[in-house]
Amino acid sequence: MIDGHPREDSFCRALAEAVVEGATSASHEVRMLTLRDLDFDLNEKGQELEPTLVQAQQHILWAEHLVIIHPVWWATMPALLKGWIDRVMRCGFAFQERDDGEYEGLLQGRSATMISTLDTPLWVYRWILGAPSVRALRDGTLGFCGIRPVKVRLLSILRDSTPEMRRRWLQGARQVGAELDRTLRSGWRPRMRVWLQALRPQFYLFPWMALTAGAVSGSAASGRTFYWRAYLLGWAGAWLVEGMSVITNEIHDAKTDAANRNSGPFTGGSRVLAEGALSECQLRSGRKVAAWGLCIVVLLAVLIPGANLAGVFTLLPVALLLGLGYSAPPLKLAYRTCGEVVVAFTHSVLLVMLGHVSQGGGLALQPWLISAPMFFAILPSITLAGFPDLEADSACGKQTLVARFGRRTAVKFALATTVVAAAMSMILAPHPVWLMIAQCMHGSVLLVALSMFHQNPRAGRIDGLLMIALTYMFWFAWPH
């Protein structure tokens, strides 16, 4: 518990005492730091730590959860709290610089709650000012040091608050302390958060767009009314297959994920297994649930008139085989330098075909013309995704394109496929003029970024370049 208010008679003090009261009533052990009582210099960041700051570091290492309470002054935290952070959260304790120049948080395995009082309306603070104290403390400090998740409670407007409002706020602070275990470990919210992390929902938007593009083209080709039920079932089936594939990859890539020092939002797996958030048994149980869901979708598809059932029943097993075989034996396609091609194929050709046949369309030429540019637009991002994972993949024998052919060759491959995707889109499946312009402009930005990266390709975090490559493929999945 960290009380960051410089004044002794503050409402923040009452909030801190309420949190302590709630936590002790739930048998949680609590240690409280009141910063105004600590004897330390705010400004001397280079000097030896005073005994009170050494003790503060020991408290942080001991804690499983931090509760930081402070007022918002001039849209951010008071100087006392900022100075304490500058002195305590130093390199070697809260974070470290790695050999590749990237930073690594050293306080992982902890979570936090921020409670802040302010006299600015919440909508102004969040949407006009951008919640600077939240971004600075939650993202710039705690998240940077590996402390996550961080829950935020903003109490406004303090100066106009009534006794009843303050009573409710204090009761809420007691609940924060009393419900720490349920909120952070055993309740439905942390379980849902962990499963969302395992399923990696950030990768599901493009498959949905590819499926939709295929469905729209299938409806137009058949000349029939759009079958919403068939479309929704196809969407559910595709997402269930995607979920089973992601979970399978998490299980069979456990060694590479555990060894990966460059994992990020787009690479290195979800890390729920590597960090112990879920066990392998739980992941397998989740995959079974998804499998049963897929069976239900297939049974319901039989009842939908007009859908090309033969095509659906042919494509779903192929998608499942390739998805599971990406990392699971005996195929282990990602270990045989086939992983990038498989991901590009399943997320373009297969999904477009699935959407197409769900509307009564056949496996004719049209869906192939639509999906071919998508295939090449995906390859730059999935190729680049192997760079942060290179060291871990090579150590575990996973032969991605970059691991097998080297960094510069992989960058050249990404450059080539970027150009091929735009050229094929213009020739085979012309989009509206505005969309083609967007493709060319985004492609040009990606080519410049790849050319700069080619001069010094590295295996560390490349989140910015990956974001440019990932968003490039969205321009090719618009229904037309």
Disulfide bonds with the S-S distance in Angstrom:
none
